[in-house]
Amino acid sequence: MEVQTPALELLVPPGSLVLQHQSPASQKASGSENKTIDPSHPLYIHHSDQPGHVLVPIKLNGVNYQSWSKAVIHALTAKKKIGFVNGTVEEPSQEDEPFMFEQWNQCNSMILSWLTHAVESDIAEGIIHAKTAREVWVDLRDQFSQKNAPAVFQIQKSIATMSQGTMTVAAYFTKIKALWDELETYRSPLTCNQRQAHLEQREEDRLMQFLMG
């Protein structure tokens, strides 16, 4: 009696990308071989990552660029995809690394879709034809990061006119702290020598603002 040996299944982590076995001739022709993408690699695509995924809960409308960009940075960093917008994950050579090139293109296209869904429709029209996520990121930064003065004025005005009123001390503090944090996103980065003096002055200013309410 012939005994059949059960086929062994290849177990891979969910979302891993595997190329099926090819003959040496096929591998040489296609430049590919059996490969998987490690989950810690920026080119790894998790099974939950979809083009229609909502990356951040707020949409860019122009005036909220600072808070929006920080939210996007946090989201992409959590997904190990921040390198696609800051330029550290570069496009591989299609000739030398066909497998990695294909994976890079898939990730880039997915991030492009995320960014398009994360902005208002009028802004999306200006970025939908971009070829890379990096291109979109730089374009949005150039368009909106310099338009700070009106936003800073509104925040400072809100802080100056805010009063505790019927709010509890905790609720009042939470509300004014949100404005302080938003204002801080518009400030230029400080050197180590400047930072301590800035922090001391900032805390003094905030105490006065809080007590005036």
N, C-alpha and C positions, 0 to 999 in steps of 0.2 A: 504494500500500500504506500502510495506516495504521500509524504507529509509536507504540507505547505507551510512555509515560514511566514508568519505575519509581517506585513510591511512595517517598517519603522517610520514613525512620523518625525519630521524635523520641527522641533519646538523653538520658536523665536519670540522675543518680546513683542507685545502688541504695538503695531505701528512701525516695526522694523521693516526695512525695505531689502528684499533679497532678490538677487538675479538667479534664475533657474540655471541648472547645470548646462553647460555648453561644451561641445567638442572643442579640442584645441584649435582646430581650423576656424570654427565659428568664433572662438574667443579672440583669435588673432585678427579676424576680419572686423569684429565689432569693437575690439579694444577693451572688452569687459571680461570679468570673471566673477565667480561667486563672491559676493560682498554683502555686508550688512552695515547699517549706520548705527553707531553707538548712540544710545539715548542722550548722552551728554554732549554730543556733537551738534554744532549749530545747524547742520544740514538735516538733522533728524526731524521727521514730521510725525507728530503724535496722531493717533487715530482720532482724537477729538478736535484736531485742528482742521477747520474747514474754511473755504474762501468767504463764506457769509458770516463768519464768526464776528461777534461784537467785541472789538478789542478793548475799548474803554466806554464808560457809561455816558460820556459827554461828547458832543460833536463840535469840531472846530468851526467857529463862526467868524474868526478874525480877531476880535477883541479879547478872546479868552485863550490866545495862543500859549501864553506862559504856563497856565495851569494844565491845558490840554497836552502840551508837549511833555510835561513832566509825567503825566498819567500814562502817555504812550511809552515813554522811556521805561517806566516801571513794568508795564505789561510786556514789552518786548524783551526786557532783561529776564523776567520770570520765565519766558519761553525760550531763552537762549538765542534770540534772534536780533538782539540789539546791534550786532555787527553788520547787519544788512543796511542799516540806516547811518551808522557812524563811519562806515567805510572800512572796517577792519576785516570783514568777511568778503574777500574779493572773488570775482568770477573766475573759476578755474579754466584752464585751457581745454577747449573741446577736443583738440587733437591728442593732447597728452593725458588728459584725465576725463574721458567721456562719461564715465559713471558719475563722478563728482560734478561734472558740468551739468548733467541732467538733473541731479538733485538740487544743485544751486538754483537752476531755473525754476524748478517747482516751488522751492521756498520763496524765491523772489516774487514769483507771480502771486503766491498766497498772501505775502505781506503787502503787495500792491493792492490787492483786493481789500485787505483789512483797513489800510489807510484810506482808500476810497470810500469805504462805508463809515469811516470815522470823521468825516467832514460834511459840512452842509452841501446841498446839491449844487449851489452856484460855484463853490470852491472845487467840488469834484470834477466839474466840467473842464477845469484848467489843468488837471493832473491825470486824467484818465488815459491820455496817450503816452505817458511817461514809460520808459523802458525798464527802469530800475527803481527799487524802493529808495535807494540813496538819492537819486535824482529828485524824487518827490519830496523827501525830507529837506533837502537843501533849498528847494524852490519855496516850500512853505515857510522855512526859517527866514529866507531873504524877504519874503513878502510881508510877514507879520511880526517878526521879533523886534524890528526897529520902531514899530508904532506903539511906543510905550508911554509917552507923555500923557495922552488923554486918559489911559487906563490908570496910571499912577495918580493923576489928579482926582479921579473919581474915588479911588480907594482912600486917599488921604482925606478927601471931603467927607466920606462916610465915617471915617474914624473920628474926625473933628466934631461932627454933628451927632454922633451916637450918644445916647444917654441910657441909663439903666431903666428908668421908668418903672414899670410894674414887673420887670423881669427879676428873677432871683439873681443873686450874685453869681452863682454858677452858670446860669444861662447867659448872663451879660458877658462874663469872662469868655465863654465859649464863642460867642458871636464876635467879639472884638478880636480874639486871638485868630480867628479865621481870616479876618482882614489883615492882621499883622503878617500872617504867614503868606497870604497872597501878595502883599506888598513886597515881601522879601524875595519873591521869585523874580522880581524885576531888577534887583540889585546886581551889580557886577561882582564877579568873584573877587575876594580879597586875598592879599598875600598874608603869610603867617604873621608878619610884623604888624599889619593893619588889623588883623582879626580881633585881637583881645580888646583893643581900644574901641573898636566898632561895637563889640558885644556889650561892653560896659555902658556905652552911650545909648545903645538901643534899649537896654533894660531900664535905664533911667527914664528915657522918653516914654516907654510903654507904661511905666508906673504912673507917670504924670497923666497920661491919656486916660488910663483906667480910673484914676481918682477923680478926674474932671467929669466923668460920666455919672 
